[in-house]
Amino acid sequence: MGNCHTVGPNEALVVSGGCCGSDQKTYMVGGWAWAWWLISDIQKITLEIMTLQPKCEDVETAEGVAITVTGVAQVKVMTDKDLLGVACEQFLGKSVVEIKSVILQTLEGHLRSILGTLTVEQIYQDRDQFARLVREVASPDVGRMGIEILSFTIKDVYDKVEYLSSLGKTQTAAVQRDADIGVAEAERDAGIREAECKKEMMDVKFLSDTKMADSKRELEMQRAAFNQEVNTKKAEAQLAYELQAAKEQQKIRLEEIEIEVVQRKKQITIEEKEILRTDKELIATVKRPAEAEAYKMQQLAEGHKIKVVLIAQAEAEKIRRIGEAEAGSIEVVGKAEAEKMRLKAEAYQQYGEAAKTALVLEALPKIAAKVAAPLARTNEIVILSGDGSRLTGEMNRLLAELPVSINALTGVDLSKIPLLQKMTNPQA
């Protein structure tokens, strides 16, 4: 039995051993491979880029100056089948740190050997050439280990005796000197050339000013003529444009008017149809129901009117008959009262004054009761007077005024009755 093993593109899978005792190795990059249990050996090796920082301290150059150089290298295991097999023979089973250590020692050895063949100036002034030389010398050795140098650059170069600093100062001073000399010579030549140029410039200027004046005058004349012609053409074009625009606007307006007329006609037709529809709708929904309701109300009103008339006629007949009955009753009662009064009058005439006096006396208690009725609710009457004779006088005055009041109420003069004359006038 066996198992399937897979690796990504940044690793290589090495399968060694087979089912028949073969020592053949199978290399797989970014794929899968079959391995037998307990027989095949499965190992992996990284294919990722490894960054190295080789550093050579205090290495003497060809002139014996000790300098320190640091660089940066990018290396990786090559994926070619033969070269991958070489790399696996060298590094299979080792960690990335161990692989980087072996390659770093190789690069530092070549870097140290190359530093001994160059001067400081060569190393300092042309770092790219120095780095390219290191890469060319070291590539065959690391290639035999299945490693490829992708890039190598010099990061820093320095020393402890300030040789590079002095070299820079000397170079700077020489450059500054050459620059000052060059500036002075340039200023001198510039001054001479400037004077010559000014003289030539003045000669040319006078000549050119004259020609420029003539050319300017001619140019102004031509420009005026051109402007006149251009303005004329512009005016003609503007008038033609405005005229054509007015014509086009008139055409557009006529088309708009025609469109408005057509729209108005259609609108009128639609409105007429809408009016007819509305009329029919009103007739169906308002007029017909209203006529039916009016007819209903008219019939109800006629029936109510007839009912009211009949009720009124019956009521009038009732009232007439009741009136006739009451009139007959009143007539009978009146006749009886008249007969009673006539009989009383005849009796009064027969009885004379004595009868009248008797009637008045019979009526006095009733009159006194009516007059005293409001006083019935009075508990007591207190007459305040300090003089007893005055109280008697008040009573006499009231009795004296009594006949007058009765005369006003009944028409009977009590002062003519002998008994009352004696009561009201005791002196007589």
Disulfide bonds with the S-S distance in Angstrom:
none
